[in-house]
Amino acid sequence: MATPSRRLFVDQFFVGWVYGPWVVASLLLILALRLLTEEDFSLHSHAWGLLGNASICFSIGCVCKLSWTMARFNAVRQLELQLRQELGLR
């Protein structure tokens, strides 16, 4: 059984969207490195473009992960505040 932090769905939200950009960045990096090793120098310009796209996907993945983490933290905080109010705690 998967741990709660490793589930694919959390409250009907597909968590794969959080990690998807990093998967795409990895695939683009592999493809770009493959093109850079080719002897045909006309392919090298395409490889550099793919490296740029991979870096953009990586940064989008960082923003997705940060947003997901902040949203989960705020949800737990709101739940804690609600429970404290119900119990009459400060």
Phi and psi in radians as a Rosetta constraint file:
Dihedral C 1 N 2 CA 2 C 2 CIRCULARHARMONIC -1.334 0.35
Dihedral N 2 CA 2 C 2 N 3 CIRCULARHARMONIC 2.566 0.35
Dihedral C 2 N 3 CA 3 C 3 CIRCULARHARMONIC -1.254 0.35
Dihedral N 3 CA 3 C 3 N 4 CIRCULARHARMONIC 2.764 0.35
Dihedral C 3 N 4 CA 4 C 4 CIRCULARHARMONIC -1.017 0.35
Dihedral N 4 CA 4 C 4 N 5 CIRCULARHARMONIC -0.537 0.35
Dihedral C 4 N 5 CA 5 C 5 CIRCULARHARMONIC -1.394 0.35
Dihedral N 5 CA 5 C 5 N 6 CIRCULARHARMONIC -0.173 0.35
Dihedral C 5 N 6 CA 6 C 6 CIRCULARHARMONIC -1.955 0.35
Dihedral N 6 CA 6 C 6 N 7 CIRCULARHARMONIC 0.291 0.35
Dihedral C 6 N 7 CA 7 C 7 CIRCULARHARMONIC -1.326 0.35
Dihedral N 7 CA 7 C 7 N 8 CIRCULARHARMONIC 2.630 0.35
Dihedral C 7 N 8 CA 8 C 8 CIRCULARHARMONIC -1.413 0.35
Dihedral N 8 CA 8 C 8 N 9 CIRCULARHARMONIC -0.482 0.35
Dihedral C 8 N 9 CA 9 C 9 CIRCULARHARMONIC -2.166 0.35
Dihedral N 9 CA 9 C 9 N 10 CIRCULARHARMONIC 2.300 0.35
Dihedral C 9 N 10 CA 10 C 10 CIRCULARHARMONIC -2.215 0.35
Dihedral N 10 CA 10 C 10 N 11 CIRCULARHARMONIC 1.985 0.35
Dihedral C 10 N 11 CA 11 C 11 CIRCULARHARMONIC 0.891 0.35
Dihedral N 11 CA 11 C 11 N 12 CIRCULARHARMONIC 0.843 0.35
Dihedral C 11 N 12 CA 12 C 12 CIRCULARHARMONIC 1.118 0.35
Dihedral N 12 CA 12 C 12 N 13 CIRCULARHARMONIC 0.352 0.35
Dihedral C 12 N 13 CA 13 C 13 CIRCULARHARMONIC -1.872 0.35
Dihedral N 13 CA 13 C 13 N 14 CIRCULARHARMONIC 2.195 0.35
Dihedral C 13 N 14 CA 14 C 14 CIRCULARHARMONIC -1.351 0.35
Dihedral N 14 CA 14 C 14 N 15 CIRCULARHARMONIC 1.946 0.35
Dihedral C 14 N 15 CA 15 C 15 CIRCULARHARMONIC -1.274 0.35
Dihedral N 15 CA 15 C 15 N 16 CIRCULARHARMONIC -0.252 0.35
Dihedral C 15 N 16 CA 16 C 16 CIRCULARHARMONIC -1.011 0.35
Dihedral N 16 CA 16 C 16 N 17 CIRCULARHARMONIC -0.463 0.35
Dihedral C 16 N 17 CA 17 C 17 CIRCULARHARMONIC -1.146 0.35
Dihedral N 17 CA 17 C 17 N 18 CIRCULARHARMONIC -0.445 0.35
Dihedral C 17 N 18 CA 18 C 18 CIRCULARHARMONIC -1.242 0.35
Dihedral N 18 CA 18 C 18 N 19 CIRCULARHARMONIC -0.721 0.35
Dihedral C 18 N 19 CA 19 C 19 CIRCULARHARMONIC -1.695 0.35
Dihedral N 19 CA 19 C 19 N 20 CIRCULARHARMONIC -0.173 0.35
Dihedral C 19 N 20 CA 20 C 20 CIRCULARHARMONIC -0.970 0.35
Dihedral N 20 CA 20 C 20 N 21 CIRCULARHARMONIC -0.812 0.35
Dihedral C 20 N 21 CA 21 C 21 CIRCULARHARMONIC -1.058 0.35
Dihedral N 21 CA 21 C 21 N 22 CIRCULARHARMONIC -0.558 0.35
Dihedral C 21 N 22 CA 22 C 22 CIRCULARHARMONIC -1.236 0.35
Dihedral N 22 CA 22 C 22 N 23 CIRCULARHARMONIC -0.604 0.35
Dihedral C 22 N 23 CA 23 C 23 CIRCULARHARMONIC -1.132 0.35
Dihedral N 23 CA 23 C 23 N 24 CIRCULARHARMONIC -0.795 0.35
Dihedral C 23 N 24 CA 24 C 24 CIRCULARHARMONIC -1.116 0.35
Dihedral N 24 CA 24 C 24 N 25 CIRCULARHARMONIC -0.715 0.35
Dihedral C 24 N 25 CA 25 C 25 CIRCULARHARMONIC -1.076 0.35
Dihedral N 25 CA 25 C 25 N 26 CIRCULARHARMONIC -0.683 0.35
Dihedral C 25 N 26 CA 26 C 26 CIRCULARHARMONIC -1.133 0.35
Dihedral N 26 CA 26 C 26 N 27 CIRCULARHARMONIC -0.765 0.35
Dihedral C 26 N 27 CA 27 C 27 CIRCULARHARMONIC -1.127 0.35
Dihedral N 27 CA 27 C 27 N 28 CIRCULARHARMONIC -0.717 0.35
Dihedral C 27 N 28 CA 28 C 28 CIRCULARHARMONIC -1.132 0.35
Dihedral N 28 CA 28 C 28 N 29 CIRCULARHARMONIC -0.655 0.35
Dihedral C 28 N 29 CA 29 C 29 CIRCULARHARMONIC -1.126 0.35
Dihedral N 29 CA 29 C 29 N 30 CIRCULARHARMONIC -0.754 0.35
Dihedral C 29 N 30 CA 30 C 30 CIRCULARHARMONIC -1.092 0.35
Dihedral N 30 CA 30 C 30 N 31 CIRCULARHARMONIC -0.773 0.35
Dihedral C 30 N 31 CA 31 C 31 CIRCULARHARMONIC -1.132 0.35
Dihedral N 31 CA 31 C 31 N 32 CIRCULARHARMONIC -0.714 0.35
Dihedral C 31 N 32 CA 32 C 32 CIRCULARHARMONIC -1.127 0.35
Dihedral N 32 CA 32 C 32 N 33 CIRCULARHARMONIC -0.758 0.35
Dihedral C 32 N 33 CA 33 C 33 CIRCULARHARMONIC -1.111 0.35
Dihedral N 33 CA 33 C 33 N 34 CIRCULARHARMONIC -0.628 0.35
Dihedral C 33 N 34 CA 34 C 34 CIRCULARHARMONIC -1.106 0.35
Dihedral N 34 CA 34 C 34 N 35 CIRCULARHARMONIC -0.743 0.35
Dihedral C 34 N 35 CA 35 C 35 CIRCULARHARMONIC -1.209 0.35
Dihedral N 35 CA 35 C 35 N 36 CIRCULARHARMONIC -0.581 0.35
Dihedral C 35 N 36 CA 36 C 36 CIRCULARHARMONIC -1.214 0.35
Dihedral N 36 CA 36 C 36 N 37 CIRCULARHARMONIC -0.416 0.35
Dihedral C 36 N 37 CA 37 C 37 CIRCULARHARMONIC -1.473 0.35
Dihedral N 37 CA 37 C 37 N 38 CIRCULARHARMONIC -0.149 0.35
Dihedral C 37 N 38 CA 38 C 38 CIRCULARHARMONIC -1.224 0.35
Dihedral N 38 CA 38 C 38 N 39 CIRCULARHARMONIC 2.609 0.35
Dihedral C 38 N 39 CA 39 C 39 CIRCULARHARMONIC -1.364 0.35
Dihedral N 39 CA 39 C 39 N 40 CIRCULARHARMONIC -0.347 0.35
Dihedral C 39 N 40 CA 40 C 40 CIRCULARHARMONIC -1.334 0.35
Dihedral N 40 CA 40 C 40 N 41 CIRCULARHARMONIC 1.877 0.35
Dihedral C 40 N 41 CA 41 C 41 CIRCULARHARMONIC -1.216 0.35
Dihedral N 41 CA 41 C 41 N 42 CIRCULARHARMONIC -0.261 0.35
Dihedral C 41 N 42 CA 42 C 42 CIRCULARHARMONIC -1.212 0.35
Dihedral N 42 CA 42 C 42 N 43 CIRCULARHARMONIC -0.341 0.35
Dihedral C 42 N 43 CA 43 C 43 CIRCULARHARMONIC -1.460 0.35
Dihedral N 43 CA 43 C 43 N 44 CIRCULARHARMONIC -0.289 0.35
Dihedral C 43 N 44 CA 44 C 44 CIRCULARHARMONIC -1.133 0.35
Dihedral N 44 CA 44 C 44 N 45 CIRCULARHARMONIC -0.622 0.35
Dihedral C 44 N 45 CA 45 C 45 CIRCULARHARMONIC -1.135 0.35
Dihedral N 45 CA 45 C 45 N 46 CIRCULARHARMONIC -0.634 0.35
Dihedral C 45 N 46 CA 46 C 46 CIRCULARHARMONIC -1.160 0.35
Dihedral N 46 CA 46 C 46 N 47 CIRCULARHARMONIC -0.632 0.35
Dihedral C 46 N 47 CA 47 C 47 CIRCULARHARMONIC -1.118 0.35
Dihedral N 47 CA 47 C 47 N 48 CIRCULARHARMONIC -0.722 0.35
Dihedral C 47 N 48 CA 48 C 48 CIRCULARHARMONIC -1.145 0.35
Dihedral N 48 CA 48 C 48 N 49 CIRCULARHARMONIC -0.635 0.35
Dihedral C 48 N 49 CA 49 C 49 CIRCULARHARMONIC -1.112 0.35
Dihedral N 49 CA 49 C 49 N 50 CIRCULARHARMONIC -0.705 0.35
Dihedral C 49 N 50 CA 50 C 50 CIRCULARHARMONIC -1.156 0.35
Dihedral N 50 CA 50 C 50 N 51 CIRCULARHARMONIC -0.610 0.35
Dihedral C 50 N 51 CA 51 C 51 CIRCULARHARMONIC -1.118 0.35
Dihedral N 51 CA 51 C 51 N 52 CIRCULARHARMONIC -0.674 0.35
Dihedral C 51 N 52 CA 52 C 52 CIRCULARHARMONIC -1.113 0.35
Dihedral N 52 CA 52 C 52 N 53 CIRCULARHARMONIC -0.746 0.35
Dihedral C 52 N 53 CA 53 C 53 CIRCULARHARMONIC -1.130 0.35
Dihedral N 53 CA 53 C 53 N 54 CIRCULARHARMONIC -0.655 0.35
Dihedral C 53 N 54 CA 54 C 54 CIRCULARHARMONIC -1.125 0.35
Dihedral N 54 CA 54 C 54 N 55 CIRCULARHARMONIC -0.684 0.35
Dihedral C 54 N 55 CA 55 C 55 CIRCULARHARMONIC -1.186 0.35
Dihedral N 55 CA 55 C 55 N 56 CIRCULARHARMONIC -0.611 0.35
Dihedral C 55 N 56 CA 56 C 56 CIRCULARHARMONIC -1.151 0.35
Dihedral N 56 CA 56 C 56 N 57 CIRCULARHARMONIC -0.779 0.35
Dihedral C 56 N 57 CA 57 C 57 CIRCULARHARMONIC -1.096 0.35
Dihedral N 57 CA 57 C 57 N 58 CIRCULARHARMONIC -0.669 0.35
Dihedral C 57 N 58 CA 58 C 58 CIRCULARHARMONIC -1.106 0.35
Dihedral N 58 CA 58 C 58 N 59 CIRCULARHARMONIC -0.756 0.35
Dihedral C 58 N 59 CA 59 C 59 CIRCULARHARMONIC -1.183 0.35
Dihedral N 59 CA 59 C 59 N 60 CIRCULARHARMONIC -0.622 0.35
Dihedral C 59 N 60 CA 60 C 60 CIRCULARHARMONIC -1.115 0.35
Dihedral N 60 CA 60 C 60 N 61 CIRCULARHARMONIC -0.682 0.35
Dihedral C 60 N 61 CA 61 C 61 CIRCULARHARMONIC -1.080 0.35
Dihedral N 61 CA 61 C 61 N 62 CIRCULARHARMONIC -0.680 0.35
Dihedral C 61 N 62 CA 62 C 62 CIRCULARHARMONIC -1.112 0.35
Dihedral N 62 CA 62 C 62 N 63 CIRCULARHARMONIC -0.738 0.35
Dihedral C 62 N 63 CA 63 C 63 CIRCULARHARMONIC -1.146 0.35
Dihedral N 63 CA 63 C 63 N 64 CIRCULARHARMONIC -0.720 0.35
Dihedral C 63 N 64 CA 64 C 64 CIRCULARHARMONIC -1.067 0.35
Dihedral N 64 CA 64 C 64 N 65 CIRCULARHARMONIC -0.807 0.35
Dihedral C 64 N 65 CA 65 C 65 CIRCULARHARMONIC -1.135 0.35
Dihedral N 65 CA 65 C 65 N 66 CIRCULARHARMONIC -0.737 0.35
Dihedral C 65 N 66 CA 66 C 66 CIRCULARHARMONIC -1.119 0.35
Dihedral N 66 CA 66 C 66 N 67 CIRCULARHARMONIC -0.758 0.35
Dihedral C 66 N 67 CA 67 C 67 CIRCULARHARMONIC -1.106 0.35
Dihedral N 67 CA 67 C 67 N 68 CIRCULARHARMONIC -0.732 0.35
Dihedral C 67 N 68 CA 68 C 68 CIRCULARHARMONIC -1.106 0.35
Dihedral N 68 CA 68 C 68 N 69 CIRCULARHARMONIC -0.766 0.35
Dihedral C 68 N 69 CA 69 C 69 CIRCULARHARMONIC -1.127 0.35
Dihedral N 69 CA 69 C 69 N 70 CIRCULARHARMONIC -0.746 0.35
Dihedral C 69 N 70 CA 70 C 70 CIRCULARHARMONIC -1.140 0.35
Dihedral N 70 CA 70 C 70 N 71 CIRCULARHARMONIC -0.688 0.35
Dihedral C 70 N 71 CA 71 C 71 CIRCULARHARMONIC -1.137 0.35
Dihedral N 71 CA 71 C 71 N 72 CIRCULARHARMONIC -0.737 0.35
Dihedral C 71 N 72 CA 72 C 72 CIRCULARHARMONIC -1.149 0.35
Dihedral N 72 CA 72 C 72 N 73 CIRCULARHARMONIC -0.707 0.35
Dihedral C 72 N 73 CA 73 C 73 CIRCULARHARMONIC -1.095 0.35
Dihedral N 73 CA 73 C 73 N 74 CIRCULARHARMONIC -0.773 0.35
Dihedral C 73 N 74 CA 74 C 74 CIRCULARHARMONIC -1.164 0.35
Dihedral N 74 CA 74 C 74 N 75 CIRCULARHARMONIC -0.614 0.35
Dihedral C 74 N 75 CA 75 C 75 CIRCULARHARMONIC -1.147 0.35
Dihedral N 75 CA 75 C 75 N 76 CIRCULARHARMONIC -0.737 0.35
Dihedral C 75 N 76 CA 76 C 76 CIRCULARHARMONIC -1.157 0.35
Dihedral N 76 CA 76 C 76 N 77 CIRCULARHARMONIC -0.693 0.35
Dihedral C 76 N 77 CA 77 C 77 CIRCULARHARMONIC -1.117 0.35
Dihedral N 77 CA 77 C 77 N 78 CIRCULARHARMONIC -0.755 0.35
Dihedral C 77 N 78 CA 78 C 78 CIRCULARHARMONIC -1.111 0.35
Dihedral N 78 CA 78 C 78 N 79 CIRCULARHARMONIC -0.710 0.35
Dihedral C 78 N 79 CA 79 C 79 CIRCULARHARMONIC -1.112 0.35
Dihedral N 79 CA 79 C 79 N 80 CIRCULARHARMONIC -0.722 0.35
Dihedral C 79 N 80 CA 80 C 80 CIRCULARHARMONIC -1.100 0.35
Dihedral N 80 CA 80 C 80 N 81 CIRCULARHARMONIC -0.767 0.35
Dihedral C 80 N 81 CA 81 C 81 CIRCULARHARMONIC -1.109 0.35
Dihedral N 81 CA 81 C 81 N 82 CIRCULARHARMONIC -0.689 0.35
Dihedral C 81 N 82 CA 82 C 82 CIRCULARHARMONIC -1.127 0.35
Dihedral N 82 CA 82 C 82 N 83 CIRCULARHARMONIC -0.759 0.35
Dihedral C 82 N 83 CA 83 C 83 CIRCULARHARMONIC -1.155 0.35
Dihedral N 83 CA 83 C 83 N 84 CIRCULARHARMONIC -0.657 0.35
Dihedral C 83 N 84 CA 84 C 84 CIRCULARHARMONIC -1.116 0.35
Dihedral N 84 CA 84 C 84 N 85 CIRCULARHARMONIC -0.698 0.35
Dihedral C 84 N 85 CA 85 C 85 CIRCULARHARMONIC -1.144 0.35
Dihedral N 85 CA 85 C 85 N 86 CIRCULARHARMONIC -0.703 0.35
Dihedral C 85 N 86 CA 86 C 86 CIRCULARHARMONIC -1.156 0.35
Dihedral N 86 CA 86 C 86 N 87 CIRCULARHARMONIC -0.574 0.35
Dihedral C 86 N 87 CA 87 C 87 CIRCULARHARMONIC -1.543 0.35
Dihedral N 87 CA 87 C 87 N 88 CIRCULARHARMONIC -0.135 0.35
Dihedral C 87 N 88 CA 88 C 88 CIRCULARHARMONIC 1.358 0.35
Dihedral N 88 CA 88 C 88 N 89 CIRCULARHARMONIC 0.411 0.35
Dihedral C 88 N 89 CA 89 C 89 CIRCULARHARMONIC -1.635 0.35
Dihedral N 89 CA 89 C 89 N 90 CIRCULARHARMONIC 2.865 0.35
